[in-house]
Amino acid sequence: MGQTDIPPPHCPPWLIPASTVLLALGILLWLLTYILMTPRSLSTKSSPIPLLALSVNLSWEIIFALYVTEHILERAGFVLWLLFDVAIIHVTLRAAPYERPPFLARNLGTVLAAMVGVGCLAQWTVVVWWVEVPGRGHGDKRGKWWGGVEGIDTTELAYWTAGVAQVLGSGLSLGDLVRRGHSGGTSYGIWLARTIGSQFGLTLNSGILWRYWPEAHAYYLTPPSLFILGATTAFDLLYGAVLWYVKKTERQLPDGRLVAGAWHGGSPGEADKKVQ
């Protein structure tokens, strides 16, 4: 977001290009995450993203691609995310019979579609409310342009909506890993790509805008923002530690699936019986 913004004279001329580079790096790393998730999910027969996080992410991408983005780079990023999401949806549905009750597994596509529909409605209501009146948000919005109108800051809009999706996704992913007790659907490469991608696309991109254009980006240091940044980072770092532990203890079944080993109070011997 923010490619059409006009920073005030005190901002360095490289600010918007630098912000664009950080955003692009975040987009590319998340695309790499999707690329790595697909074969890992197929080989381990485990979904790569919690269903609620996937539906929130999809609805955010759909509304921003169709309604919010104006610059070619921004729109290309969202369209690419959506195209790569097709593979994520496919492997999620493929893994359903191995992870979910039969009735839910058979109808998971319908359930996901309904969740995405509700998510799109929620995202749309927030977006329409935000762009309805110039000046929404935190700080001085002069130099912020959208739809030919000054004072509409879609950078802050994207920050809050993406931040909520990010902290939700990081928290649910950590919970899913703890619940499963194995690394099905994930890997060190996936974890690193999404963690670093989030830091580039959300933390650093927004941070550099706040540092050099603070009057329009003061929201970066508000308590809700600090919670989002802190919680997301903490969840992602904890995820790496838990992933290291479960990979030490998990067992692999002959069909490629993984099961928990010495996890949740179980013993390695019990896991070995499952493998047999």
N, C-alpha and C positions, 0 to 999 in steps of 0.2 A: 504494500500500500504506500501511498504518498509520492508516487512518481510525478504527479502534476503539481506538487506543492512548490511554493515560492518562498524559500527561507528569507528572513530579514538580513540586512547587510552585515550584521556582526557574525553571521554563520560562515564558516569556511566554504569555499566553492566546491570542495570535494565531499561535502556532507551527504547529499542525496546519492551520488554515485557510490560512496562507501557503504551507505545503508543498503543500497540495491545489491551490492556484492555480497554482503552478509546474508541478506534475504535469499539470494540465489544459492548460496552455499547450504543454507538450511533446507531449501527445496530439494536440492540435489541429494543431500544426505538422507532425507526422508524417502526419496525415490529409491535410493539404494537399499533402504530398510525394507521397502515393499518387495524389491527384487530378491533380497535374501530370504524374506519370509516365505515366499511361495514354495520353493523346493524343500525347505526345512519342514514346512507344514505337511506337504505331501509325503515325505519320507517317514515322518514320525506319527502321521495320522492325528495331529493335534492342531486346533485352531490357533492362529498366531496373535489374534487381538481379541480381548473380551468383547462380547456382543454389544453391550451398551456403549463402550468406547468407540467401536466401529460405527455404530449408527449415528452417534453424535458427530464423529469426524466426517462421515459421508454427508450429513445434512449441512454441516458448516461449509464444506467444499462446494456443494451444489448451489447454495444460495449466494455465496461469494462469487462463484464463477458466472452465474447467470445475471446477478443483479448489482454487485458492488464493484468488481474490478473494471478499470478503464484502460490501463496501460497494457500493452501487448505482453510484457514479461509477467505481470501479475496474472493475467488471464491464462497464459500458457502454463504457468506453474499449477494453477488449480485444475486445468483440463488434464494435464499430465497425471496429477494425483488421482483424479477420477478414473482415468484409463487404467492406471496401475491398480486401483481399488477393485476393478473387475476380477483380477486374479485373486485378490485377497478374499473377496466374496465367494469365489469358486472353491478355494481350498477350505474356507470356513464351512461351507455346505457339505463338502466331501468328508470333513472330519466329524460331522454331526453324529452319524451312527455310532461312532466309537466313544463319544463323550457325553451324549445326552439321552434322556429317556426316549423310547421309540416314537411316541406321539409327537414330541417336540422336534425330534430329528426329522421326521417326515414333513413337518410344517415349518421348519426353520426359515425357509425363504419368505414365507408369508409373514412370519413374526418380524423378521428383519425389515421387510418392506414397510410394515406398519410403524415400526420404531423410527425408521428414517423419515416417513411421512410426518409423524408427530414432531420429530426434530426439525424438519424443514419449516414447519409452521411456526415453531418457537423461534428459530433463527430469523425467519422473515419478519415476524412481529417486532423483534428487537431492531433489525436493520431499518425497517420503515419508520419506526419511532425515532431512531437516531438521525436519519437524514432529513426528517421532516422540517426541522428548524435549525438554521445555522447557529453554531455556538454550543451545541451539545458537547458534554465532556468536561474535562478538567483543564483549566488554563486559557491562555489567549490564543484563539484560533485564527487570527489573521495570517494569511499566507497559506492556509489549508483550503484546497479546492476539490470539489467533486461535482460533477454534472454541471459545470460552468458557474457554480455558486461558491462564493468565498465563505469560509467559516464552518464547512462540513468536514470533519476530521475522520476519514475512514481508517487512518492509521491507528488511532485510539480505539475505534470500533473493532478493528481486527485484533488489536492487542487483548482486549477483554474477552472477546468471544473465543479466540484461539487459546488464551490463557486458561479459561475454564475447561475447554476441551483437553488441553494439555495436562493439567493437574488431575483431571478425572481419568484420562488414559494412563498416566504414570501410576496413579494410585491403584486402579483396577488391575493393571498388569502385574504390579507387585503382589497384590492379593491373590491373583490367579496363580502366580508362580508358587507362592507359599501353599496354597490349597492343593495344587497338583503334586508338588514335591519332586518334579522332574522338569527337564528342559525341552519337552516336546513343543514344537512350534517356535522355538527361540534359540538363540546362540549368542556367543560373545560378540560376533560381528554385528548381529542385529541390534543388540543392546548398545554397543558403541556408536553405531550409525545414528540411531534415533536419539540417543543422549546428546551427542555432539551437535546433531542437526537442530535439536531444540534450543541448545545454547546459542548457536549462530542465528537462527531464525527468530527467536523470541528475546532472549536475554541480551545478547550483544547488539543486535540490530536496534532494539528499543533503547538500550543503554547509551549508544553513541548519539542517538537523536536527543536524548535527555541531556547529555553532557554539553552539546554544542547549541542546542535550541531548547533550553529548559522551559521557557515561558509557554510553549505549546505542548511539552511532553512531561509536565510536572507530575502527571499521574504515575510515572514510573516508580516514584518513591512513596506512594501512598500505601497505607497498611494493606488494603486488598491486593495490590500489586506485589508487595513484598511477600505476602503469604503465598501467592501463586508461584513466584520465582523460587522461594525457599522450599515450599512443599514439593514442587516438581523436581528440583535438584536433589532433595533428600530422598524422595522415592526412587529416583533413577540411580543414585549411588547405592542405596540399600538393595536395589534390584541386582546390581552387579555382585554384591556380596552373597546374596541368597543364591544366585545362579551358580556361583563358584561352588557353594556347598552342595546343592542338589546334584550337580554334575559329578561330584565325587561319590555320591551315594546311590544314584539312580541305576536301574537295570533295564536292559533292552530285551524285548520279546522277539521271537523269530520273525514276526511280520514287520518289524521296524518300530513298533510302538515302544514307548518308554513308560516305566512304572517307578513309583517312589521306592527308595531303598530304606535306609535307616532314617526315617522321617516321620514326624507326628508320633514319636514314641515307639515306632515299629523297630524291628530288628532286621539286619541283613539277611538272616536266615528266612524270615517270612517273605522277603522280597524274592529270594531265590526260588521259593516254592511257586510264586506267581509266574516266574519266568519259565519254570518247567511245565 
